[in-house]
């Protein structure tokens, strides 16, 4: 018997080592993985063989599953992009973009396939509650359809008010469709409000369902998320920004409240580009064909500025979101101001920010002082010393959790949307952003960024140097794990 037990143990050991080597081989051969990520995974697997291999099975691959990918590609292939009704309309709507800005919109077009279109207007919402009031007013005034997609939808005051507005619209014959992320909105999916919306005639969908994550781990990565926040009304109004459908008190993480967001309300043909982004997610999740809505020609009844929807995600080309950020950063000539709640960049994004400051651009980065993710908070601070040495002006916001994802550039370019400057947004999440060129809108967003700075503490090189050895070790350790986390 002892010899038999030893034989079994030897077989298991050999099998384990062979499987570990296979996983290490996959780490080294997997395409589109940056060297830092390979090194991090190899280190974890060699240091903690069992834990490391299991972690890689669950989190090492950016894979939504073959069946889901086939369904998505089929929907994308047959879903038309919005087009102008005539060549004259095309000539009128195509942006007269200066050469210094044209390449920025070329990057966006190469990602989502959307041309920049003119004829848009925008208004920055005063705060989260005012944004919800505006959304509800637009839903109540809808005449054709209302489409909403939220990463997080809570059954709180604002979340319930939006749901009630959708139910009112559905009862008067408006086609209402709502889709949520299965993880971010898991509480809403179990709620009476979700059931009531269905009974009222609101069509509902769930993005990236995770019923059996353990069983599905070898087939698809279960923590890929649809992080988008999209609202489209009658193909002419859309909202874009960082705001989920919830109160700013954000009761699921109340100790970090208030959640501080920025949301822009757009009118114009940009709404039809957001409509297509919503439609692809909707049809992939539900199977309902809403192509006829997308075949409506682009219309720009009024003069307005140039804008472009940029949608990214794990099924879009690798490095799409980093390319957007880096193109904008390298385009800065005078001033660059960025706010983001989560800053865990890859090497090229960190270098781009430092390069901006080194070449004399006034480069400002605003982050929250308290982060709802202690991992991200610690990892973010590991980058402070290099940013400050390069001359980046760094602030930590103390008026709540700064959740706004905004970038303003030289007083004329704005990027706003759902994407953070962290590994999840760069590699794993589906995100939606709008890139625009307009001095008035950029000035409004920039003024909001200045308001954040007024409620912030400036981080100095001396304060970072005074951090304890233990704190620096902790932050750097978390940053080293960034490519995995």
N, C-alpha and C positions, 0 to 999 in steps of 0.2 A: 504493500500500500504506500509506504513512504516514497518508493521509487516511482510509482504511478503518479503521485501528487507532484513530485518534482518534474516529471515529464510534462504534465499539464501546465505547470507554472512556466516551464521553459518555452512551451508552444505559445502561451499567452504573451510572454515577454517578446518573443520573436515577432509575433503578429503585431504587438503594440509598436515595436520599433519600426517595422515595415510601414505601418499606417502613418507613423510620425514622419517618416521619410517622404511618403507620398504627399502628405500635407505640406511639408517644407518645399517639395518640388513644385507644388501648385502655387505656393507663395512666390517663388522665384520666377515662375513662368507666366503667371497671370498678366495679361496685357493691361496697360494703362495704370500701373501702380508705381508711384514715385519711390525712389530709393529709400527715403526715410520711412515709408510705410512698410516696405519689405523688411528693413532692418528691425523695425519695432516688432513685427509679427514673428520673425525668426527668433528674436531674443526671448519673447514671451513663450514660444513653443519649446525652445530648448531649456529655459529656466523652469517652466511648469508644464511638463509634457502633456499630462492628462487635461488639466484646465486649459492650457493653451490650444490644444487640438479642438476641444469642445467649443471654446470661444471662437475659433476660426470657422467652424462649421456653422455657427449661428450668425456671426457678424463679419466674417472675412470677405464675403463675396457680395458685390452689388448686383443682385439678381432678383427680378420681380417674378420669375417663373416663366417657363416657355409658353404655356397656354395663355397667360395674361399678356405676355409680350406679343404673341401672334394676334390676339384680339385687338390690342392697341394699335399695332402697325396696320391692320386691316381698316380700322376706323380712320386713322390718319390718311391712308391712301385714298379713301373715297370721300373724305370731308373737304369740301371746297374752301379755299381761302377767300375772304371778302375781296371783291374787285369793284372798281368804279363802273358806273353804268355806261360810260362812253369814253373814247379816247380824249375828248375835251375835258371831261371830269378828271381823268387821270392826270392830264397836264396841269389842271388847276390845283389838284390835291397833292401832287408830288412836291416834296419839300424843296424849297430853294435854300438849300443848306450850304453855308460857307465851306470852303475846302478844309478849313481847320477843324470842322466838326463832322464832315461827311464820313470819315472812316469809323466813327463811333457807331453810326447807324448801320454801316456795312456789317459790323460785327453782330449786331442784333438781328439783321436780316439773315445772316448765315446760320443763325441758331434756330429761329422760329419761322423763317420764311416770310415775315411781314415787312413790307416796305414802310418807311416812314410816311405818314400822311398828315397833311395840313387840315385846317378847319376845326381845330379843337379849342375848347376853353376849359378852365379848371378853377376850382375854389377849394382852399384848404379849410377843413373843418376846424372849429375853435377848440374842441376837445372831444373825448370819446362819447360823452352823452349827447352833445350837439350832433355828432356824426350819426348816431342812432336815430335821433329825431329826424334828420334829413333823409336817411334811408327809408324810414317808415313813411314819411310824406311822399316820397317818390313811389313807393310800393302802392300806396293808397291812390295815387294818380295814374298808375299804369293802365294802359289800354290794350296791350297785346300779351306780353309775357314778362315774367320775373324769374331770373336765374340767380341763385346764390350758391357759393361754395365756401365753406369755412373749415379751417383746421380745428379750431376749438369753438364749440357752441355750447354755452352753459344755460341751464334752466334757472337763470336768475332774473332780475328785473329787465335788463335790456334784452337778454336772450329770449325771454318770454314775449316781450313786446314785439320783437321782429317776427316771431312765430305767429303771433296773433294777427299781425298785418298780412302775412302770407295767407293765413286762413281766410281773412276777409276778402282778399283779392281772389282766391280760388273760388269762394262761394259766389262771387259775382261774374264768374266765367273767365277770369284771367288764367292763362296757362302758367302755373307756378311749379318750378323745379328746384329742389334743394339737395345738395350733396355734402356730406361731411366725411372727415377722416375718421376711420374706425377706432383709432387709438385716442386721438386728441379729443374727440367728442363722444367717448364711450359712455359717459354719464347721460348725455342727451339721448343716445340711442335706447337707453333703458327707461326713459322717462314717459310720463303721461302726455307731455307736450308733443313728443315725437309721434305718439299714437294718435293724438288729436289732429295733428297736421295731416296725417294719412287719411283719416276719416273725413276731413274737410275737403279733400280733393287735391292737396299738395302732393305732387309726385316726388318721391324720396329716393335717394341713392346713398350707397356707402362706398367710400374709396378705400382700397387696399385692406380688405377684411383680414382679420387675424384670429379666426376661430380656433385653430389648432397649431399654435406657433411651434411647439416642440416637434410635432410630426412633419411639419412643412419645412423645417430648417434645412434639410439636405436639398430641398427642391427650390425654395426661394427664401430670400432674407425677409424676416417678418417685421423688422423695425424700419423699413423704408416707409416714408410718410408723405402724404399729400399736404404740404404746408401752405397751400395757396389760400388767399382770401379774395374772392371775386364776387362782385355784384353787378349784374347787367339788367337794365330795365328798358324794354321796348327797343332794344338794339341802338339806343341813342344816348343812354346815360350809363356810366359805369363808375365804380369806386375802386381805388387802388391804394394800398398802404399796408401798415403793420397790424391793423386792428382786427381782432377776432370778434365773435358775436358774444359779448359778455360785458358785465359792469367793469369799470376801472378798478373796483375793489377786488375783483378776481378772487372769489372766495375759495377756490381750490388751492391757492397759494397766497392767502390773505396777508401773511406776515411781510411780504415783499411789496404790498400795494402802496400807492395806486400804480396800476400799469399805465405807463405814459406812452400813448400812441399818436401817430399822425396819419390822417386819411385825406386823400384828394378826391373830390367829386368832379368827374369829367363829363363833358358833353361833346359829341362829335363822332367822327368815324372811328376814333380809337376804341369806342365801345364795341364795335363789330369785331375788332381783333380780339378783345377780351372775350367776346361771345364765342369765338371759335375755340379759344383755349378752354373755356368751360365745356363746350360741346364735346370735345374729344374726351375729356375726363368723364363727362356724363354718359356718353354712348358706350365707352369702354366698361363702365361700372354697371349700367342698367340694360344695355342692349337696345334701348329705344332710339329710333332713327329720327333726328331732328335736323337733317340736312336741309329741308326746305327753308328753315329760318336763316341758314347760313348763305343761301343763294340770293338773299336780298342784296342789291348793289350798294356799294359804299356811297354814302351821301355826306356832303359837307355844306349844309345850307347857309352857313355863316362863315365869315373869315375867322381865322384862328391860327394857333401855333402848330408846330410840327411835333408829332409824338409817335411812339412805336412800342408795341407790346413785346416783351422778351420773356418767354417761358422756358424754364430749364428744369432738369430732372435727371434721374438715373438712366432713362432711356433716350435722352438727348446726348449729343456727342460729349465725350469726356472733356473736362476742363472748360465747359461753356460758361459757367457762372464766374470762375476766376478770370476768364478772358474779358468779360464785361467790366468787372471791377478794375482790372489792371489797365485796360484800354483807357478808361476814364481817368485813372490816376496819372498815367503817363501823358495824357492830353492837357493836364493842368499847366497853366502858365503863370497865374498870379495867386490864386487862392483855391484851396480845396478843403471842404469841411464835411466830415462824415460822422454820423451817429449810428451805433449798432449795439444791441444788447450782448451779443456773443461774438468775441473776437478770438478765434483760434485759427490763424491763417496758415496756408502752406508757405513754403519758403519764398516762392516768387511773389506772392501778395505782400508779405512782410517787406521784402526787398523793394517792391514798387513804392510802398508808402515811405520808406526811408529815403529812397531816391528822389521822391517828390520834394521832401524837405531839403535834401542836400543841394538840389539845383535851385534853391531860393524861393520855392513856392511856399506860401504860408499854409501849412498843412496842419489841420486840427482834427483830432479824434476824440469823440465823446462816448464814454462807456458808463455803465451803471456802477455806483460804488458797491452796492449789494446785488449779487447775482442769485437768481433762483436755482442755478446749478453751481454747486461749490466746485465741481470739477472744472467747468468752463471759467469760473471766476479765478481760480488759481492758475490755470493754464494761460489765461489772458495776461496776467501780471508778469509772467515769465518773459514777455516780449517788451515790457516797458523800458528797460534799460537801453536796448538798441534803438527804440523809437526816439527816446529822449536825446540820446547821443547824436542822432541824425538831425535833431532840431524839430521833431514833430511836437506840436503843442497838445498836451494830453490832459483831459479833464475826466473826473469821475462825478457823475450826477448823483445827487443826494436826495432828490425830491420824490423818490419812489423807484420803481424798476423802469428805467428808460428802455422802452421796447421798440422805439422808432428806428426803422432802417432807412436812412436817407443819405444822399450824397449830393452836394451842390458844387458846381465847378465854374469858376471865373464869372459868376454873376449871370450866366445864361443857360447852363445845362443842369438838369436835375434827374436823378434816378431815385425812384421811390417804389416800394413794394414789400414783398415778404422775405426776401433773401437776407440772411445774416452773413457776416464774414467769419464763418466757422466751418468745420469739416462737414457737418450735416448739410448745410445749405450748399456748400461747394460741390459735394459728391453724392449725397443720398436723398435729399428731399426734392419733391416737385415744388417749384417756386414760380411766382409771377411778379413781374416788375414792369414799370412803364418808364421809358427814357423819353425826355422831352427837352425841347429848346425853346425857352421863353423867359424873357427877363423878369416879367411881372410875377409869374408863378415861382421862378427860382428865388426871387427876392422874398416872397412870402415864406417859402420853405426855409430859406437862410435865416430870416428873422425868428422863426420857430427854433432853429438850431441855436441862435444867440440866446433865446429865452432859456434853453436847456443849460447853456454855459453859465448864465446868471445863477442857476441853482446847483452849481457844481463846484467841486474843489479842484484846483489845479494840482496836478501831480508834478513834482520836481525831481530832478536827478538826485538831489541830496536826500530827499525822503526815501527814494528807492535804494540808495546806497546804505541807508540806515536800517534797512530790513535785516532781521536776524538771519544767521546762517541757516537755521532750521526752516524759516519761511522761504528763503530762496531755494533751498533744496526741495521743499514740497512743491513749489510752483514749477520748477524745472522738471521734476519727475512727472507731474501731470501733463506738462507740455510734450514730454517725450512720448507719452502714451496717446497724444492727440491723434496721430494717424490711425490708431486702432479705435479710439472712442468716437 
